[in-house]
Amino acid sequence: MKVSSKGEYALRALLLLGNHQGKVMGIQEISEKTLVSVHYLEQLLLQLKKLGYVTSKRGAKGGYMLHMNAEDINIGEVIRELEGPLSPMSCASITKYEPCALEAGCQLKPLWTLIRETIAFVLERTTLDDLLKNRISTVKGDDLIVVERTSRPAGD
């Protein structure tokens, strides 16, 4: 799996819109703040709109805003929808599996599968809200801590 500029720029746009939740932002402003050309951004935002992540408003004060709550935007889903499978090799893919002639005795497939599972584990447990609130951590010791959320007692 390789995240292309398409995936990165789409996430940049979602983060910017998430930081301005409820506010309509013009394409020029989004372009300036994400360093993505207006032309490319138009294509990405149209795709994000079709996927239901953003909505648009027409007119002089038109532009884009998040259509979903940031907590409901799963980064794994966004990447899969824009980039395709998370697996580094098609023989380890769940959604786009393609057999290989050497697969029966392949000693690499467990590695590719572990990489796919690790990538999926991280991305599927991360929301746009986690990114907005900087709740992403790195490897600590031998443990991978993906998202540090503070749990609230029931009733709060």
N, C-alpha and C positions, 0 to 999 in steps of 0.2 A: 504494500500500500504506500502510495506517495500522495501527499496532499499537494495539489497543484495550486497555482495562483488563484484559480477559480474558487477553490475551497477556502483559501486564506482570505481572499478579498470579501467573500460572502460573510465569513465570520466577523471580519472587521466591520462591515456594514451593520450586521446584527448587533454587535457590541455597541456601536455608536448609537443606533436607534434605541437600544436597551438603556443606555445612559441618559437618553432623552425620552423616556417612556411617556406616552400620551401626547407628545409634541410632534407635529408634522415637520419634517425636515426636507428642504429642497434638495434636488439631485446635485446641484452645484456645491452646496455646503457639505453634503455627504462626501462628494468627490474630494474636496479640499482637505477634509479632516481624515479621510482614509487613504489618501494618496493613490486613488484609483481613478482612471480616466472616466469622464462622464459617459462616453460611449460604452465602455465595458461595464460600468456600473448599471447602466440602463438594462443591459442584458441580464445581469445577475439579479437585480431587483425584480425584474419581470419573472424570472424563474422562482425566486423566493416568494413572490406573490402567488404564483400558481401552486406552490407547495403549501401555502397558507400561513407562512411565517410573517409576512408583512402585508400591509394594505396601502393603497394609494388614495390621494385626494387630488382631484383635478382643479385647475384654475390658477389664478395669479398667486395665491398663497398655498398652492398645492405642493405635494411631495409625498414622502413615505413615512410610515410609522409602523411599529410592531403591531401585528394583528393578534398575537398570542402573548400570554404572560411569559416573562423570561424564565420562570420556574418550569414552564411546560415545554420549553424548547430544548430538546435533547441533542447534544452535540454529535453523538454517534449517528443519530438519524439524519441530521443535516449533512454530515460528511458522506454517508452512504448514498443519500439522494442526489448529491451533487457530484461525487467522485466515483461511486460504485463500491464494490466490495472492499472490506478492510484487510483481507488476506494478502500477504506479499506474493503468494503463488496460487495459481488457480486450483492446484491439487488439494489445497488446504481450505479452500473457500467453502462456505456453507451455502451462500446464495448463488454463486457462479462457478460451481465445481466443474472442473474439466479433468478427465483422467489423463494419466501419463503412462507411457509404455514401461517405465522403470518403477512405477509406483509400488508394485507388490513387495519388493525387497528394499524399498527406499529408506535410507537411514536419515535423510534430510527432512522428510515429511513431518516427523514429530517436532522438529525445530520450527518449521513454517507454521504448524498448527499452534504451537505455544505462542509464537509471535502474534498470530491472528487473535488468539484468545486474550492475550495481554492488552493489545490495542483495543479490542472490543470492550474489555473490562473497564478500561479507563474512560473511553469515549462514551459508553452507554451509561455510565454513572455520573456524567458531567452535564450540567445544564447551563444555559446561557446565564442564569442567575448566579451560578457558582463562579463563572468567569468574571461577571460584573462585580461580585463581592470578594474577589481574589481568594477563593477558598481552595485553590489548587496547590498541592504540595508536591514535593519531590520524594525520592526514595530516602527513607530514614533508617539507617542501619540495614537490616535485612528485610524490612517491611516496606511495602509500597503503600503509601497513604495517598489516596487519590483525591478525596474531597473531605475537608474537615468542616463538618456542619455541627453547630452546637444544637443539641437536642433540647427542646423545651418540655418542662413537665406538663402533663395533661391538664387542660383547663386554662392554660396561659394563652 
